Amino acid sequence: MQAELEKLLILQDRDQRIRQIETEVRTVPQQRKNLEAQLAATAASLESLKHRAKQLEVDRKKLELDVGTRQTSISKLKTQQYATRKNDEFQAMGHEIERYEREIGQLEDQELELMVQADKLRDEISAQEKTAAAARDSVNRQLGDLEEKAKVLGRQMQELTGQRAELAGAIDEDVIERYQRLFASKGDAAVVAVEHGVCTGCHMKVTTQTAVRAKSASEIVSCEQCGRILYSAD
């Protein structure tokens, strides 16, 4: 039975490694999703800056048109001033011209402020483009590493699965069924050591008789508390 226990321990090692790989494989899609989200966020930030720059240009052109409209109105009013002979009309048009000129000054101040903002935004866009390019290179590199990791894990899984099938086929059918039920239910190990009379699976003390039977390795012995298969480490 000692040989059977040794086979079970080797089988358990393969099962634990398979379980570990399965856990790693399950994380790959989320890691990929996180990287793609990081890339999308960087691109969105750059796009937002460019959108703001376009809007500033639209606003600036609108101010420019408003200035042009008022300048045209001023030209018409001045022409009309020269044509009128009435002093009150001349003065009224003069006041209108002054109003337009004040508005032009305000509009030009706003236009200048937008130009300052646009210059600052161009610098931000330039910096963000460099950041986005670096992030794109980094993420693409990490995505490549992730794809390679997935392939390696796949190869390891295939190799371990083959080894497991071979090992399981060499173990008594009743024993392997018992082991598999325990491995599925316990979540960590189905075959554990007895050390100083204590089961290392549940950390409970076993009976002296159980410890002796486990040490003799002449039969498959289970812990009275947790049911795990025992072997002696003493």
ZAMARGU-4260 file (C-alpha; in steps of 0.2 Angstrom, whole numbers, plus 5000, padded with zeros to 4 digits):
<rodrens>
0) 5000/5000/5000 | 5015/5011/5002 | 5017/5012/4983 | 4999/5016/4981 | 5001/5031/4993
5) 5016/5037/4984 | 5006/5037/4968 | 4992/5046/4976 | 5004/5060/4982 | 5012/5062/4965
10) 4994/5062/4958 | 4989/5075/4971 | 5004/5086/4966 | 4998/5086/4948 | 4980/5090/4953
15) 4986/5104/4963 | 4997/5111/4949 | 4982/5109/4937 | 4971/5118/4949 | 4984/5132/4950
20) 4985/5134/4932 | 4966/5134/4930 | 4966/5148/4942 | 4979/5158/4932 | 4970/5154/4916
25) 4954/5161/4923 | 4963/5178/4927 | 4970/5180/4909 | 4953/5187/4902 | 4952/5200/4916
30) 4970/5205/4914 | 4967/5208/4896 | 4951/5218/4899 | 4960/5229/4912 | 4974/5232/4900
35) 4962/5236/4886 | 4952/5248/4897 | 4969/5257/4902 | 4972/5259/4884 | 4955/5265/4880
40) 4955/5278/4895 | 4972/5285/4888 | 4964/5287/4871 | 4948/5295/4878 | 4958/5307/4888
45) 4968/5313/4872 | 4952/5313/4862 | 4944/5324/4875 | 4958/5337/4874 | 4957/5337/4855
50) 4938/5340/4856 | 4941/5354/4868 | 4953/5362/4856 | 4941/5361/4841 | 4927/5369/4852
55) 4939/5383/4857 | 4943/5386/4838 | 4924/5386/4834 | 4921/5398/4848 | 4935/5409/4842
60) 4929/5410/4824 | 4912/5414/4831 | 4919/5429/4840 | 4929/5434/4825 | 4913/5434/4815
65) 4904/5444/4828 | 4918/5457/4827 | 4917/5457/4808 | 4898/5460/4809 | 4900/5475/4821
70) 4914/5482/4810 | 4902/5482/4795 | 4889/5490/4806 | 4901/5504/4811 | 4906/5507/4793
75) 4888/5508/4788 | 4884/5520/4802 | 4899/5531/4798 | 4893/5532/4780 | 4876/5537/4786
80) 4883/5550/4797 | 4891/5559/4783 | 4874/5559/4773 | 4864/5566/4787 | 4861/5584/4791
85) 4852/5582/4807 | 4863/5584/4822 | 4852/5573/4833 | 4853/5559/4821 | 4872/5562/4819
90) 4874/5560/4838 | 4863/5545/4839 | 4873/5536/4826 | 4889/5541/4835 | 4883/5534/4851
95) 4879/5518/4842 | 4896/5517/4834 | 4904/5519/4852 | 4893/5505/4858 | 4899/5494/4844
100) 4917/5499/4847 | 4915/5494/4865 | 4908/5477/4861 | 4922/5474/4848 | 4935/5478/4862
105) 4926/5465/4873 | 4925/5452/4860 | 4943/5454/4855 | 4948/5452/4874 | 4938/5436/4874
110) 4946/5431/4857 | 4963/5434/4865 | 4959/5423/4880 | 4953/5409/4869 | 4969/5410/4859
115) 4979/5409/4876 | 4969/5394/4881 | 4971/5386/4864 | 4990/5388/4865 | 4990/5380/4882
120) 4979/5366/4876 | 4991/5362/4861 | 5005/5359/4874 | 4993/5348/4884 | 4989/5338/4868
125) 5007/5336/4863 | 5011/5329/4880 | 4996/5318/4881 | 5000/5311/4863 | 5017/5306/4870
130) 5009/5298/4885 | 4996/5289/4874 | 5010/5283/4863 | 5020/5276/4878 | 5005/5268/4885
135) 5000/5260/4869 | 5018/5253/4867 | 5017/5247/4885 | 5000/5239/4884 | 5003/5231/4868
140) 5019/5223/4875 | 5010/5217/4890 | 4996/5210/4880 | 5009/5201/4870 | 5016/5194/4886
145) 4999/5189/4892 | 4996/5179/4876 | 5012/5170/4878 | 5008/5166/4896 | 4991/5159/4890
150) 5000/5148/4877 | 5013/5142/4890 | 4999/5138/4903 | 4990/5129/4889 | 5005/5118/4886
155) 5008/5115/4904 | 4990/5110/4907 | 4991/5098/4892 | 5006/5090/4899 | 5000/5089/4917
160) 4983/5082/4911 | 4992/5068/4901 | 5003/5064/4916 | 4988/5064/4928 | 4978/5052/4917
165) 4993/5040/4916 | 4995/5041/4935 | 4976/5039/4939 | 4976/5024/4928 | 4989/5015/4938
170) 4979/5017/4955 | 4966/5005/4961 | 4948/5011/4955 | 4941/5012/4972 | 4955/5022/4979
175) 4956/5034/4965 | 4937/5037/4967 | 4939/5040/4985 | 4954/5052/4982 | 4944/5062/4969
180) 4929/5064/4980 | 4940/5071/4994 | 4951/5082/4983 | 4935/5090/4976 | 4927/5093/4993
185) 4942/5098/5003 | 4949/5111/4991 | 4967/5110/4996 | 4973/5092/4998 | 4965/5074/4999
190) 4981/5065/5005 | 4990/5073/5020 | 5003/5069/5033 | 5001/5064/5051 | 5014/5073/5061
195) 5016/5069/5080 | 4998/5061/5080 | 4990/5076/5072 | 4982/5077/5055 | 4990/5091/5045
200) 4974/5093/5035 | 4961/5098/5049 | 4975/5100/5063 | 4965/5088/5074 | 4973/5074/5084
205) 4970/5057/5078 | 4969/5041/5088 | 4984/5031/5092 | 4978/5017/5083 | 4975/5028/5067
210) 4993/5035/5069 | 5000/5017/5070 | 4990/5011/5055 | 4996/5026/5045 | 5014/5023/5050
215) 5013/5005/5044 | 5007/5010/5027 | 4999/4993/5025 | 4982/5000/5021 | 4973/5016/5016
220) 4969/5026/5032 | 4958/5040/5034 | 4957/5054/5047 | 4942/5052/5059 | 4939/5070/5059
225) 4940/5076/5041 | 4941/5060/5031 | 4957/5064/5022 | 4969/5050/5017 | 4983/5049/5029
230) 5002/5045/5028 | 5015/5046/5042 | 5028/5059/5042 | 5036/5053/5058
</rodrens>
